[in-house]
Amino acid sequence: MHLKLMDSNFKTTAGKLSEARFVVFDNESTGLDARKDRIVSIGAVAVCGNEIILDDVFEANLKIEYN
């Protein structure tokens, strides 16, 4: 399944963003303090030609050790 993003003529040094393929990453953490908080999940989705490619995704929940 593909979701269409807003059409854009935004240009990068490699060309139009609407013609690029890239991956968007997201993570969830237990907080914002890098010394004590931990990442608990990671996700990624591919974007190509202004479309989110829902068939090309990754997600993982991480096992964390409590402090």
C-alpha positions in Angstrom: 0.0 0.0 0.0 1.3 3.5 -0.8 0.2 6.8 0.7 0.6 9.9 -1.4 2.4 12.8 0.2 1.8 16.4 -0.8 3.5 17.2 -4.1 6.5 19.4 -3.8 9.1 20.9 -6.0 11.6 21.2 -3.2 15.1 20.6 -4.7 18.1 19.0 -3.0 21.6 18.9 -4.3 20.8 15.5 -5.9 17.5 16.8 -7.6 13.9 17.1 -6.7 12.8 15.6 -3.4 9.7 14.2 -5.1 12.0 12.0 -7.2 14.2 10.7 -4.3 13.9 7.5 -2.3 14.8 7.7 1.4 14.0 6.1 4.7 12.4 7.8 7.7 13.5 6.6 11.1 11.6 7.0 14.4 12.5 5.9 17.9 10.7 5.9 21.3 12.6 6.3 24.5 11.9 6.2 28.2 12.8 9.9 28.5 15.2 12.6 27.3 18.2 12.2 29.6 20.9 10.3 27.6 22.7 9.3 30.8 19.8 7.3 32.3 17.0 6.9 29.7 16.9 4.1 27.1 15.6 3.6 23.6 12.7 1.1 23.7 11.6 0.9 20.1 12.8 1.7 16.6 10.8 2.1 13.4 11.5 2.9 9.8 9.4 3.4 6.6 10.5 4.0 3.0 9.4 7.0 1.0 9.7 7.1 -2.8 8.4 9.7 -5.2 6.3 11.5 -2.5 4.7 8.2 -1.5 5.1 6.3 1.8 5.7 2.7 1.0 3.8 0.8 3.7 5.1 -2.6 2.3 8.7 -1.5 3.1 8.7 -1.0 6.9 10.7 -2.1 9.9 9.8 -2.0 13.6 11.5 -3.5 16.7 10.9 -3.4 20.4 14.1 -3.5 22.4 14.6 -5.3 25.6 15.9 -2.8 28.2 17.6 -3.3 31.5 16.1 -1.1 34.3 18.4 1.1 36.3 
